[in-house]
Amino acid sequence: MKVGDLVKLKPPSDKHPMRKWPWADEVGIIIDLIEDETGFYDYQVAFSHGSEWVKDLLLELVCEA
């Protein structure tokens, strides 16, 4: 995934309660990303209510930029 891609949160599970947030079904656009020390990415995703930082494992690609 890269800046400009459209994404949404993966379906909710008990392990990831953040995916139960009210905006969990909303599509957002990646506006920034950062790689952590273990090689995983956090993405800043702009949703209609504002932006959120989300772990890569919690996102699914909707449409490439």
Beta strands, then each sheet from edge to edge (+ up, - down):
strand 1: 6-9
strand 2: 28-35
strand 3: 41-47
strand 4: 50-55
strand 5: 59-63
sheet 1: 4+ 3- 2+ 1- 5+
end
